[in-house]
Amino acid sequence: MKNKRIEYLAHKWLNNTISSEEGLEFNQWYREGLENPVFIHGKYAKTEEELRDRIYQVIDRNIHKKRRSGRWLRTVAAAFVVLNICAGIYLYSNNDQELVITNSSTQDLPPGTDQATLTLSDGRRVQLSDVGHNDQLADQGGVVISKTADGQLIYHVSTSAKADPKGVVSYHTIETPQGGQYQVVLPDGTHVWLNAASSFRYPTSFPKTGRREVQLSYGEAYFEVSPDTEQPFIVSSGRQQLEVLGTHFNVSAYTEDATVKTTLLEGKVKLTDRLSKEEVMLRAGQQAQLSGTGIQVKTLDEANMDLWKDGKFTFNNERMLSVMQQIARWYKIKVVFQDPVQDVRLNGSVSRFEHLSTLLSKLEQTGLVSFRREGDNLVIMKP
């Protein structure tokens, strides 16, 4: 792609006049690498600080505009470009009449993106990032799987599909790597968002009667369950089982975490510890924490109800160890504690769409920790 074309798209993005098609083109250039500099005219910003401020204003405006639509990831993808290259901005030629953006920030790490692997019931594995929009992935037993322009995986069940004569249920598994996330819409209309390093198993179609059962094998997922009073929706994750009729909730069940956290945003959820048989009924605004000592329930204030799927890391008296585990999964980096600060507690929230250096700078401003990059390792120290 010619540099003049990228300059044109960069100007349109900075001025918030870029179309959706041009935005995809701009994003594609970013994925292929910043091999050529992009020049920004001095009339737009005369200093690095002024350009950075204008960039963040555009990012903030775009994120807030599209977040409620559920298409926030595509909207802010172009923001990754500018966040990645801010450190490479400098005045260039002709009496400082232009700012040049280059890829001098080679040590910085971008945030995660939409990527996942789908394992079909016949064992075939599909890299979803390689599949084009509106492409049909498979047709198994009357179930048609397609990928939308928004990056969602959609299941369509044919009304003429015949049930398996042996009563065998087919299952698919979707797995996200570190630095990946994905969305899937199940045959009943239930919408599931998968966070990084997660695995989710589900049937290709639900029975007309009985329970709708799925499994979060590990990781984190947010569910918006399609209501059906006749068929409860069951989510199993290790020793925990959730039963709902139609509601919005988040489950975090990473194997390295000692606690499974379930946060309920809407409706009611019955949570069962399958080991001890203990049961609790969660209501909206509550979070259950299942650990070796049983189930604990606490009420969250509105400020702590923001979730990862809405583009934020939100910490509610969170241990630094847990904070850094979340960051490690999203940025694909190893964390090493040089000083014993694992139990330092953190409150607040920060965007998941910052480059790593920007996010770490904000965490350092708390005065609780400091960081040092050593190759693939991120070293955490006392301030």
Phi, psi and omega in degrees: 000133184290146184297326180299322178296318179295320177301317179299314180293322179297317178298318181293321179295316181296330180266004177062035179242007183286138178279168181296321179293318178294326177298319177296322178295318179297318179297320180298319177300319179298315182298329182280353176106147181271076184278335182239146177289154175245131184259130178247125185296145183298341178291336179285318178199133185265348179224162177299318182297318180294318179296317179300317179298318181292322178299312182294328176296318178296314180301311182298318181295316181292319180297313182292331181290321189254350186300320184290339182280348183084001181250032186295329186295316178296322183296320186265002181301319180295336178295331179303321182303307187289322178297323181292327190254001179305322182292347181258013181280133173206160180287144188221123167049175173045050177058044178060036180275351179223152169253137179248135179251124180230175181265048181285346181273060186288340183271350182281157180242132178281163176288175181289173183220177175289112174201141181193164175243130177255124176257117182280169184294337178270007176095349179293143179244133183238124173279109189292336178291343180269356184265133179284162179295141179066009174286140175273123184276320185194160175223101185237115176060037180085002179259118179257127182249129179222164180241129184270173178295337178275003178081019178266149175263120186244137177249125176245124180259120181291136180291340180267000182294136179267141180291151177297125183299336179267000179074019181282132179262130178269141182237147171242155177230131175244131183234133175254141177275178168300138182079015180233158172208162181200162178238146176219138175252117185283167184302334180271001181096355177297135182254130182233130174252128179254130176276180182298149175054053183230157178223130186227127182243136186204156179282153179287343173205150179263150178293157180287339176226159179095200188265149173263109188245133177225168182224124168268098186295318174195161177102210186222139180213145174250133185241136165241098190277131176291125185295140174199102185293340181271342184228097178298149180259124186246127176242118177257138177210099184063232182277357183261141174228134178246139176234124182222162174254327179177111188191175178241126181204164180234139177236127175244114186220057177285142184296330181280351179267140181281347185234136171265123183251129176239119182247124183256124180260331185207140177085207179228151179221132173264120182253131180236131170274107186290346179277309182266350183070010176293140180232144173221153176251116179271144175242164184306135180091005180249155176231130175260139178237112181259120180222191180296341180265003179114202184254128173242139182239133176226155179264132180261143173278167187300327182295338182257015180265356175294138184244165180302325183293341178268011173090023180225145160272123179240126185242122180244090184053043186276138174295145180299329177300313179294320178302313184288331175295320178296317180294319180299319181293323186281326183256003178054056181223152178269138179251139181229125179270108176283324179244156183283074179245016182300329185264005174297136184261143183230136174238147176127188180216157180209149183297141173278356185253016170281153164289159188303317183298322179293316179297315181296323178299319179293321178293324179294333180293344176289341182077011183266327184213168170222166188225156174214131177273132174227088182064237180275001181256144171247116185266129181253130185225172169290150180293000000 
